[in-house]
């Protein structure tokens, strides 16, 4: 893939290390060709945007792209279908209002993740927004970090109701309460691909997090060939060196010792870390919820397949300004929050959301429906995942009512870009040769499987899109009738059965 910078040569100093003839993750300061045109990704540290930023991004999407933005599973934004590169003056204006990395040499590094309810969560132990800002400032001040893998990812979890502990990140700091005092557990990505970060048995005081994170990154950089086209992921390096050896190198760079403490007991349901087989997709951020601030509420808004039209984005930003604090918060589940809304304003805000053809119901099928860009935007995809997912959603919302969302994932290929863990139901796009040429179809997976089964257990293969809506309706109706109780998720339900038993249960439509 050839990379084209959209900044003048005088502005490129310090980023030439990125140009080594290898593919980059999409960013804001260079164009990335995609199947549907040029693609831009905008880093939104912590997922928080103010109203002015929302209007500016909506203008870019409308003037240059397809007139919409997509929220990603890292709470980034993507602008797609661009016909030409964004004008340099527009890029500089975006940077001036705080969009994209302050230092574009590190713009390709993955977004910093935290709970979208940081600072307003009624159950959180600590507000993680300052940690996100401090680490983002550190990255911008250290352009040598541009030599790290673009997939280098960091998350902070404040121990609240809306947790990001199950999200895939290289490094996670998870807040816990020990003897009445807040600490952070250090968790690192190690072992097999696709597993959540593992607790290292190390606890840190809040003020120790940034020095430890800087040391973790420095040791990683010391073992990374900045000019290599294929850089080791941190997980791969940890597997190669061993966590103990790696952490010994980290400790040498610190002015304090790393404090050991007993690891999380992942069999304890109160643990903030989850086991790899947990499949209970509840979305506690969707809907209307009280904040930690007396008399204020936030509303979790469902975005169909993470997509937000430019005018919807402007209108939501205006709503946030009129009735809230002027901010929108993007989530790693491809939805968004309106925050700081007084109780008296809730009816008005809910009405305005409905007029935008958006919803805030947790039972809305779109609240847990995920799809990659599909063959309209990616050459690797065998199917039109977004189009097919919308067809399914429109069918199911008039045929099945759900108390809780069922997590359904459409992936156009094995890479699983939109969702990296097992879902309740996964539709994997495959090519099917026929007398009419190559056709797209789906293999259907459910629940969890063996450790080497990336998508769970295969239930059906080569199912055409024409068959899927009625088949999914049957599957969900059986689940509703035969689940043990209202709290049993679809994933937990199917995990109680062998595949042959499930095929019999769902057999009327086969």
N, C-alpha and C positions, 0 to 999 in steps of 0.2 A: 504494500500500500504506500503510495507516495503522499507525503505530508506537505501541505502548502501553508506557510505562515501568512497571517493576515496583519502582521505588524512590519513597519519599515525596518531595514537592515540595522539602523542605528539603535533599535529597541531590542535586538535579538541577543545581545551579549549575555552569556550565562545560560542560554538554552540550547546552544548548538549540540550539547551532549545528547539531546533528544533525537537528533537527526543522524541516525546510524543505519538507515536503510531498512528499519524494521517497523512494524505496525505499532501505533500508539493507541491507548484508550482515547475515546473522543474527549475533546476539551473545548474551550471557548476561543482560544487565540490561534488556532490552526484548524483548517477544515478537514473533515473526515468523510470521504465518499461512502455512500450507502446505496442500497438498491433504489430508494425513492428520492435520491438527490443528496445534497450535503447535509451532514448531521452535526449538530453542536450539542455538547453537554455542559451544563452550568453547575458548578459546585455550589451548594448552599449549606455551609457548615451549620450543623444542628437543625437544618431544615427551615429556618425562620427567615421570612421575607417581609419587608415593610411595604406600605402601599405604593410609594414612589417606585420601588424596584419592580413590583408587580406590573405597574403600568408600562414601564420601560421594556420589560421582557415581552409583554403582550404585544407591544408595538413592533418589536423585532420579529416575533412569530408571524404577525400579520403582514408586515411589509416585505419580509424576505422568505418566509417559509410557508407552511400549510395552514396557518391561521390557528394553530393550537400548540399546546405544550403537553408533554408526557411526564408525569411524575414517576421516578424510577424506584427500585427497591432499596436504594440508599438515600432516598429523599433528595436526589438531584432533580434537575429538570433537563429534558431533551427538547430541542427544537429541530424539527425534521422538514424534509421536502424543500430545502433551500435551493434556489436556482443559481445563486452566486454567493460568493463570500460576503460576510458582513463588512460594511464600510469601516475603515480604521477609526474614524471619528466617533462612530456609534460604539465601537468596542471600548474606546477610551472613556466615553461617557458612562458606559456600564461599569467600568472599573472605578470611575470616580464616585459612583453612588454605591460602591461596595459589592458589586456582583462579580463573581469569578475571583480567582486568587489575586491577592494584592501583588504578588510576585509571579508573573506568568511562567517563570521557569519551573514552578512546581504545580502548575494548574492541572497537570495530568494525574496527580496523585488522588486516590479515591477520597470521596467526601467523608467528613468526620460525622459519626453517627451518635445520636443520643435520643432519649425518649422525646416524642413530640410534646409531651406534657411537662417537660422539665420546668421547674419553677412554679407550676400551678397544680401539680399532682397532689391530691389530698393525703396520699400515703407515702410520698417520697421521703427519704432520709436526708437527702442533700440535693440542692439545685446544681445540675451539672453544666449549665450554660457557660459559666465562667471558665470551666475546664476546656470546653470546646473552643472558646475564643482564644485562650492562652496557647493551646496547641496549634491553632490556625496561625496565630501570630508568629509562633516559633518556626513553623514550616516556611512562612514567607520570608523570615529573616535568615534562613539557612538554605540557599539555593542548591547547596551540594546534595541535599536530599532528593534532588531531581534524578539522581543516579539510582534510586531505589526502584523496585518494581512499581509500575503504575497501579498495581492492585493492592499496594500497602494500605491497610485499612485499620482504623482505630475507632473504638466506641466507648462511651461512658454511660453507665446505667445508675440512676440515682436511687434504686430500690423502691420505686413507686408502683402504682397499680398497672401502669402502662410500661411494660418492660421491653428492652431490646436485647436481653440476655441470650435469646435463641437465634439472633441474627448472626450470620457468618462474618466474622472479622478476624484479622490477624491478632489484634490485641484488644482486650476489653478490661476496663476497670469497673467492677460491680460493687456498688455500695452495700455494706452490711453493718449491722449494729452489734458490737461486741462489748459486753459489760457497760452498756449505756453510752458508748462512744461510737461515732461513725468512722469506719475504715473503708478502704477499697480492697477487694480481692483482685489479685492480678491473674488474668486468664489469657492463655496463649493458644493460637491455632497449632495443633500438633496431631500427628497420626494421619488417618485417612482423610482424603479430600471430602469436603461436604459436611464435616462435623463441626458443631459449635465449639468455641474456644474452651479449653480445659483449665480448670482451676489449678494453679501452681502451688497452692498451699502457702502463699505469701500475702500478708496484709500490709497495707500502706496507709499512713496518715494522708489526709487530703493534700497537704502541702508537699508531699513526697511524690505525687503522681507525675508531675511534669518532669522533674529530674530523672525519674525512672524511665519515663517514655522516651526522653531524649537519649538516654543511655542505651535503651533497647534499639532505637533507630541507628545509633552510631555503631553498635556492634554489628548490626545487620548490614550497614553500609560498608564496614571494614571487610566483610566477607562477600561483597557484591562487586562484580566486574561492571563498572558503569558503562562500558562500551559494548557489552555483550548484547546481542539481539534478543536473547532469551534469558532474562534474569530469574534467579531462583526466587520463588515465593518464600516468605518467612516460614511457613509451615514446612517446606522442603528443607530449608536450612536447619530448623530445629530438629527435624527427623535425622538429618545427617550428623549434626554435632552432638545432639542430645540436649535436653532442656537444662540439665544440671551444669554442663560445661558452658552453655550459652549464658546462663544466669551468673556464673562465676565471672565471666568477662564483663557482664553488665555491672556487677558489684564493684569491680575495680575502678569504674568510672564515677562512682558515687562517694559522697562524703559520709554515708551512713550504711549500716548493714541492712540487708533485706530480712525482715522479720517473718519467721515461719509461724504458721498457725494451722490447726487442723483443717483439712479440705472440706468443701461442701459435701454433705451426704445427699447425693442425688436421688436417693430413695425417699427422702423426706419431701412431702408435697409443699412445704413452706420454703424450700430452697429457691433462690433466685436463679439458679442454673437449671437447665432442663436436660433430660436424657435424650439421646438421639432418636429414640422411638416415640417420644411424646407427640401425639397427634390430637390436639384439642384446640381447634382454631376458633377461639372466641376473640372478638374484636372490641375490647372494653373502651376504646377511644371513639367509636362511632356512636352518634346520638348526642343528647343533651346531658351534661354532667356538671356538678358543682366543682368549683375550683378551691384551692386552699385559701384563697382570698375571700373573705366574707362577702356574700351577696353577689359574687361574680360566677359566671358559667362559661363553659366552652361547648362548642357544637362540632362534632366530628362529621364531616360531609363526605358522602360516598362519591367517588369519581369513577364513572364507568371505564374500566380498564386503565385507570390512571390518567385518563385524557381530560384536558381542560381547554375549552375553546377560549380564544383570546378575549372575546367580550365577556364570557363568564368570569375570567380571571380579573378583568377590570372591575366588574360589578361586585365581586366578592371583596376586592380590595377596598372599594368604596364603602361597602357594608361594614367592613372592619374599622374603617376610619370614622364612620358615623356613629356606630354603636359600641365599638370596642376600643382596642389600643392601636389599631391601624396595622396589625400584623396578620399574616397568614402563616400557618405552620404546616409544612409538608411532612408526611409520615413515610416510614420504610414499607408500609403496606399500600402505598400508592393512593392514599387519600389525603385529606387536609383538615385542619382545625381552624375555626374562628374562635378567638379567645377574648376574655375580659368583658363579657357581655353582661350588663346588669339584668336582674330578673325581670324588671318591667319592660325591657326591650326584647325579650325572647320571642313573644308572638310576632313582632314585626320582622325580626331576623329570619325566623322559620318561614314566614310567608314569602319573603324575598328570595330565600333559597329555592323554594318550590317554583317561583316564577322563572327561575333560571334553569328549570328542568333538571334540578339536582335533588338528592334525597339525603336524609340523615338517619335512616332506619337501619339498625343492625341486621335485620332479617332480609334486607335487600340483597338479591343474588349477586349484584355487582360489588358488594362490599368485600367479597372474598374471591372474586373472579380475576385471574391474572393471565395475561398473555404476552408473549414476546412480540416483536414488531412483525413477525411473519414474513411471507415471501413478497409482500408489498414493499418491505423495507430492508430485507436481508436475503442475500443470495443463498445462504446456507439452509434456509427454511424450506421444508417440503410442502407447507400448507399456508393458507391465509389465516393465521391464528387469530388475529384481532377481529377480522370479519366473521369468522366462524364462532368466536366467543360471543360476539354481539348477537348473532342469530340465536344461539343457545339461551342467552340471558333474556332476550325478548320472548322466547317461547316459555321458559320456565316461570317467569314472573306472572304469567296468566294461567299456569297449570299446577304449580306447587307453591304452597305457603310454608315457610320455615320459621322456627322459633330462633334459630341461630344460623349464622352463615355456614355454608359448606364450602371449603376451600377447593376450588377447581382451577387447575393450571393447564393452559394450552402452551405447549412448547413445540416449535417448528423443527427442532433437531435435538440431538443428544446433549448439546452444550447447556441447555436449561438456563439461559441468560436471565430470564425474568424472575425465576424463583429457584433457589439452590437446594432446597430441602424437600423431603417427601410432602405431598399434599394429600388431602382426603381423596381426591380424584385427579389423576394426571392424564391428559390427552397428548400423546407424543406423535407428532406428524411424521409420516413415512411416505415414500413414493411407491406407487403401485403400478406396475406395467400392465397395460390392457391393449386390446385391439384398437382402441381409440387413442392410444398414446399413453404417456405417463400421467397418472392421476394421483391426487393427494388423498390420503386416508389417515386414520389414527389408530394407534395401539392404546388401549385403555388400562391404566394401572390404578390400584387402590391401596390405601393404607400404607403400612410399612412392610418391608421384606427383610431378607438377609442383608448383611452389611455391604455386600457388593451389588445390591439391587438399588440403583440410584433413584428410581421412580416409585418404588414400592413393589407390589406383586402384580404381575400382568393378569388382567381379567379377560380381555378380548384383544384380538388383533385384526388389523385391516378392516376397521369399521368406517364406512363412508359418512360424510357429514350429513347426508340425508337421513341416516338412521339414528344419529346421536341424540337429537332432542327428545324423541319418544323413549329411547333407551335410558337416558338420564332421568327422565320423569319417572319411569318405572323404578329405577334404583332408589331415588329419593323417597318415593311413596312407600316402598318396602321398608326403608330405614325408619320413616316416621311411624309406621305401624308396629315395627318389631324392636325398636330400640328399648333398652332397659328402663330408661328414664329420660327426662328432658335435658339432662346434663351430659348424656352420652353423645359424643361427637360422631359424625359419620365414620371418621377414621378408626375410632375405638370400636364402633359397631362392626365394621368389616373385619377388623383384626380378630374377632371372636370366631371367625369361620374359615374353613379351608376354601380354596378357590373353587373347587368343584361344588361345594355347598352354596357359595355365592351365585354361581352360574345357574343353579337350580332355583334359587330364590328369585333371581331376576329373569327367569326363563320365559315368561309369557310373551315377551316381545322378540325372542330370538327364533 
